[in-house]
């Protein structure tokens, strides 16, 4: 009787360990995939915002330079003032 109970306890213990390992491996796999997906989404979002910000700043600089050039051409400011 002792041998059978030891075998049964050993079988249950090994079964529990195997189930725990498979659950842990599955959870780790899905967390890894989720982390990669989130990282790619974050990178896409940040690079999109970065490009928009550069475009906006370029447009602002171009508008300011055109306005200064127009004032210089109209004679409202001199050449030295325009290049400051």
VOFI-393824 format. One line per field, with one value per atom (N, C-alpha, C): x negated, y, z negated. Coordinates in Angstrom, 3 decimals, always signed. Last residue first. Layout:
<pts>
u = X,...
v = Y,...
w = Z,...
</pts>
This chain:
<pts>
u = -19.522,-19.767,-19.002,-18.913,-19.825,-20.113,-17.325,-16.729,-17.597,-19.109,-18.051,-17.437,-20.611,-21.249,-20.224,-18.700,-19.310,-19.946,-15.916,-17.106,-17.709,-12.351,-13.538,-14.738,-10.769,-10.384,-11.493,-11.144,-11.947,-11.593,-10.031,-9.201,-9.951,-12.035,-11.777,-10.932,-11.746,-12.995,-12.773,-9.194,-9.450,-10.719,-9.774,-8.785,-8.977,-11.586,-11.994,-11.052,-9.904,-11.069,-11.557,-8.117,-7.629,-8.774,-9.832,-9.126,-8.625,-10.601,-11.609,-10.953,-8.125,-8.817,-9.845,-7.617,-6.678,-7.353,-9.791,-9.622,-8.696,-9.247,-10.483,-10.366,-6.798,-6.870,-8.105,-7.589,-6.612,-6.648,-9.310,-9.826,-8.881,-7.530,-8.601,-9.185,-5.907,-5.323,-6.400,-7.772,-7.051,-6.491,-8.473,-9.498,-8.832,-5.986,-6.615,-7.682,-5.592,-4.650,-5.265,-7.744,-7.680,-6.727,-6.964,-8.247,-8.232,-4.593,-4.553,-5.833,-5.701,-4.699,-4.611,-7.341,-7.955,-6.977,-5.407,-6.415,-7.052,-3.912,-3.269,-4.283,-5.887,-5.151,-4.520,-6.620,-7.606,-6.919,-4.200,-4.777,-5.777,-3.961,-2.926,-3.470,-6.210,-6.080,-5.056,-5.585,-6.794,-6.712,-3.259,-3.203,-4.412,-4.342,-3.286,-3.207,-6.144,-6.622,-5.595,-4.367,-5.419,-5.943,-2.853,-2.201,-3.226,-4.797,-4.129,-3.476,-5.385,-6.436,-5.828,-2.915,-3.464,-4.560,-2.740,-1.784,-2.253,-4.941,-4.852,-3.912,-4.232,-5.440,-5.406,-1.941,-1.832,-3.041,-3.144,-2.114,-1.975,-4.851,-5.402,-4.404,-2.974,-4.011,-4.594,-1.568,-0.865,-1.868,-3.654,-2.988,-2.212,-4.318,-5.310,-4.651,-1.903,-2.410,-3.432,-1.817,-0.761,-1.235,-4.126,-4.025,-2.954,-3.430,-4.609,-4.532,-1.244,-1.064,-2.227,-2.530,-1.466,-1.249,-4.216,-4.806,-3.767,-2.223,-3.212,-3.828,-0.930,-0.185,-1.147,-3.094,-2.410,-1.651,-3.654,-4.681,-4.051,-1.255,-1.686,-2.733,-1.360,-0.248,-0.622,-3.649,-3.582,-2.486,-2.849,-4.022,-4.001,-0.716,-0.462,-1.641,-2.100,-1.058,-0.785,-3.763,-4.329,-3.315,-1.978,-2.845,-3.386,-0.817,+0.000,-0.871
v = +89.484,+89.225,+88.047,+90.191,+89.045,+88.761,+92.453,+91.227,+90.022,+94.400,+93.978,+92.647,+94.705,+94.224,+93.707,+95.727,+94.417,+93.845,+97.310,+97.275,+95.878,+97.297,+96.998,+96.958,+98.276,+98.558,+98.222,+97.611,+98.687,+99.049,+95.458,+96.665,+97.858,+93.591,+94.028,+95.300,+93.298,+93.828,+94.352,+92.158,+93.448,+94.097,+89.767,+90.709,+92.094,+88.563,+88.920,+89.933,+88.170,+89.058,+89.495,+86.332,+87.624,+88.614,+84.197,+84.871,+86.237,+83.513,+84.015,+84.727,+82.631,+83.784,+84.370,+80.441,+81.567,+82.815,+78.778,+79.262,+80.476,+78.239,+78.939,+79.531,+76.850,+78.083,+78.900,+74.614,+75.550,+76.880,+73.440,+73.888,+74.889,+72.795,+73.758,+74.303,+70.913,+72.139,+73.198,+68.894,+69.558,+70.904,+68.135,+68.689,+69.451,+67.157,+68.292,+68.940,+64.975,+66.094,+67.336,+63.352,+63.868,+65.055,+62.830,+63.476,+64.102,+61.438,+62.745,+63.529,+59.152,+59.954,+61.343,+58.197,+58.652,+59.489,+57.526,+58.551,+59.082,+55.518,+56.723,+57.847,+53.576,+54.166,+55.486,+52.974,+53.515,+54.201,+51.924,+53.125,+53.782,+49.639,+50.683,+51.996,+48.204,+48.627,+49.749,+47.801,+48.536,+49.033,+46.252,+47.578,+48.422,+43.943,+44.699,+46.111,+43.117,+43.473,+44.316,+42.607,+43.619,+44.058,+40.514,+41.773,+42.904,+38.512,+39.019,+40.367,+38.199,+38.577,+39.167,+37.319,+38.587,+39.104,+34.848,+35.904,+37.265,+33.505,+33.677,+34.825,+33.485,+34.185,+34.466,+31.861,+33.254,+34.066,+29.439,+30.085,+31.557,+28.941,+29.116,+29.818,+28.706,+29.743,+30.007,+26.440,+27.717,+28.870,+24.568,+24.876,+26.184,+24.583,+24.965,+25.326,+23.654,+24.983,+25.466,+21.092,+22.053,+23.473,+20.001,+20.097,+21.111,+20.107,+20.840,+21.023,+18.371,+19.774,+20.621,+15.989,+16.544,+18.018,+15.601,+15.828,+16.440,+15.201,+16.277,+16.619,+12.892,+14.152,+15.328,+11.066,+11.343,+12.671,+11.091,+11.482,+11.846,+10.069,+11.408,+11.943,+7.516,+8.416,+9.852,+6.434,+6.596,+7.584,+6.413,+7.201,+7.451,+4.605,+5.997,+6.902,+2.273,+2.840,+4.290,+1.758,+2.031,+2.689,+1.209,+2.372,+2.744,-1.177,+0.000,+1.254
w = +39.176,+37.766,+37.286,+41.771,+41.574,+40.118,+41.587,+42.131,+41.852,+40.769,+39.840,+40.304,+43.108,+41.865,+40.869,+44.897,+45.147,+43.874,+43.156,+44.001,+44.050,+43.593,+42.777,+43.702,+45.604,+44.225,+43.235,+48.224,+47.671,+46.242,+49.396,+49.345,+48.764,+48.944,+50.320,+50.375,+46.158,+46.710,+48.118,+46.043,+45.397,+45.923,+47.438,+47.980,+47.368,+45.685,+47.051,+47.678,+43.498,+43.360,+44.732,+44.657,+44.145,+44.009,+45.223,+46.318,+45.880,+42.627,+43.569,+44.749,+41.586,+40.987,+41.955,+43.281,+43.225,+42.664,+42.636,+44.003,+44.040,+39.952,+40.317,+41.721,+40.242,+39.452,+39.834,+41.742,+42.300,+41.562,+39.887,+41.183,+41.820,+37.840,+37.577,+38.875,+39.192,+38.656,+38.431,+39.773,+40.867,+40.388,+37.163,+38.064,+39.209,+36.298,+35.610,+36.496,+38.005,+38.017,+37.388,+37.211,+38.577,+38.677,+34.559,+34.832,+36.226,+34.921,+34.246,+34.521,+36.146,+36.839,+36.243,+34.133,+35.379,+36.190,+32.194,+31.913,+33.191,+33.537,+33.060,+32.836,+34.008,+35.123,+34.715,+31.351,+32.282,+33.463,+30.376,+29.772,+30.716,+31.973,+32.015,+31.463,+31.165,+32.562,+32.696,+28.472,+28.834,+30.271,+28.655,+28.038,+28.415,+29.844,+30.522,+29.967,+27.862,+29.203,+29.950,+25.735,+25.584,+26.952,+26.826,+26.471,+26.354,+27.025,+28.235,+27.973,+24.289,+25.227,+26.500,+23.329,+22.847,+23.774,+24.649,+24.958,+24.457,+23.459,+24.908,+25.266,+20.754,+21.188,+22.685,+20.855,+20.418,+20.875,+21.675,+22.495,+22.128,+19.521,+20.873,+21.778,+17.410,+17.381,+18.753,+18.270,+18.093,+18.094,+18.216,+19.489,+19.401,+15.484,+16.489,+17.814,+14.367,+14.006,+15.030,+15.491,+15.800,+15.496,+14.295,+15.757,+16.170,+11.560,+12.045,+13.553,+11.552,+11.169,+11.679,+12.274,+13.119,+12.817,+10.105,+11.437,+12.377,+8.127,+8.013,+9.359,+9.079,+8.922,+8.848,+8.960,+10.221,+10.164,+6.208,+7.164,+8.511,+5.225,+4.824,+5.797,+6.435,+6.700,+6.352,+5.276,+6.729,+7.108,+2.612,+2.991,+4.496,+2.753,+2.344,+2.716,+3.529,+4.387,+4.017,+1.340,+2.650,+3.574,-0.723,-0.796,+0.579,+0.000,+0.000,+0.000
</pts>
